[in-house]
Every structure is written in C-alpha cells, then in structure tokens.
Amino acid sequence: MYEWIDCGDGRQVYRKVDRTERAVSSLPRPMIISDHIETVQSMADGNFYSSKSSLRKTYRPSGNPDGASYVELGNEKVIAPPAPKQVGSIKDSIMKAKQKVGL
C-alpha cells in the first residue's frame, strides 16, 4: 500500500506504508537489573562479595557467624524535618479570633 506523506517542509512524497499491527512497547528494551556489583565487604561477616544476592544472604541469621538479623541501609544522610514554627500561644490566637468576631 502506498500513501502521500507530508515531509513537513511543504513537500509530499509517495511512499510505501506498512500497515501491519505490531505489539510494540513504549520502551526500547526491557529493564534488566543486574545481580553484579563492585566488590564490597559485608559488615556482617567481613568477607568480600561481588553479587547482591550473596551479600544479602549474610544479613540473615542463617548467613552470618553471629546469627543476628541485619538491615541494609543506604549511604544517604537522614535529615530530620524542620520543627514547626511557634506562631504564638493558643490563648492569644483565641483572643484575636474573639476580637474579630466581636465577642
């Protein structure tokens, strides 16, 4: 099947058009998360690992010599949310509201 196709600069060309339906994803390829990591040392047993799954096994009680359960954390610094600002006392707020209403 052939159709006229607009080139966008005022020209049109007569080209062959393929109208077959295809299952096409919006992603160019599937996302693959690798198990490989740079060599890191486990803080649970002191050994070096290059696999995420083998490193995480050491965090379970059955995978480390202490028999303890560990939690994996990132390197991000935890920032506490700012404390709420103290605008004034509640009593002052109630008094101002009463004055606005006329009580």
C-alpha positions in Angstrom: 0.0 0.0 0.0 1.3 3.5 -0.9 0.4 6.9 0.5 1.3 10.5 0.2 3.4 11.5 3.2 4.0 15.1 4.3 7.7 15.9 4.8 6.9 19.0 7.0 8.7 21.5 4.7 5.8 21.8 2.2 6.8 18.8 0.2 4.9 15.5 -0.1 6.3 12.2 -1.2 4.6 9.0 -2.3 5.9 6.1 -0.2 5.1 2.5 0.6 3.5 2.3 4.0 3.4 -0.8 6.2 0.0 -1.0 8.0 0.5 -4.3 9.8 -0.2 -4.2 13.5 2.7 -5.0 15.8 3.0 -5.4 19.5 5.4 -2.5 20.2 6.3 -1.3 23.7 6.9 2.3 24.5 10.2 1.2 26.0 13.1 0.5 23.6 14.0 -2.7 25.5 13.2 -4.4 28.8 14.7 -3.2 32.0 17.3 -5.6 33.4 18.6 -5.2 36.9 21.9 -7.0 37.3 23.0 -9.0 40.3 26.6 -7.9 39.8 28.1 -5.2 42.0 31.5 -3.8 42.5 33.4 -5.8 45.2 32.1 -4.8 48.6 32.8 -6.0 52.1 30.0 -7.4 54.2 29.8 -5.7 57.6 28.2 -8.9 59.0 31.0 -11.4 58.3 33.9 -9.3 56.8 34.0 -11.2 53.5 34.1 -9.6 50.1 31.2 -10.1 47.6 30.5 -9.2 44.0 26.9 -10.4 44.0 24.0 -8.6 45.5 22.1 -11.8 46.4 25.1 -13.4 48.1 25.8 -10.2 50.1 22.2 -10.0 51.2 22.3 -13.6 52.4 24.9 -12.5 55.0 22.3 -10.2 56.5 20.1 -13.1 57.6 20.6 -15.0 60.8 21.5 -18.2 58.8 24.2 -16.4 56.8 26.4 -14.8 59.4 28.5 -16.2 62.2 26.7 -14.1 64.9 23.3 -15.5 64.0 21.9 -11.9 64.0 19.5 -10.3 61.6 20.8 -7.1 59.9 19.0 -4.4 57.9 20.6 -3.0 54.7 20.7 0.8 54.7 22.0 3.3 52.0 24.6 5.9 52.3 22.1 8.8 52.4 22.2 11.1 55.4 19.0 11.2 57.2 17.8 14.7 57.6 15.2 15.4 60.2 12.2 17.5 59.1 12.2 21.1 60.4 10.4 21.7 63.6 7.1 23.5 63.3 7.3 27.2 63.9 5.7 28.5 67.1 3.5 31.3 65.9 2.2 32.2 69.3 0.2 30.7 72.2 -3.2 29.2 71.7 -4.7 31.6 74.1 -3.5 34.7 72.1 -5.0 33.1 68.9 -8.3 32.6 70.6 -8.4 36.2 71.9 -7.6 37.6 68.5 -10.4 35.5 66.9 -12.9 36.6 69.5 -12.0 40.3 68.9 -12.5 39.8 65.1 -15.9 38.3 65.7 -16.8 40.9 68.3 -17.2 38.8 71.4 
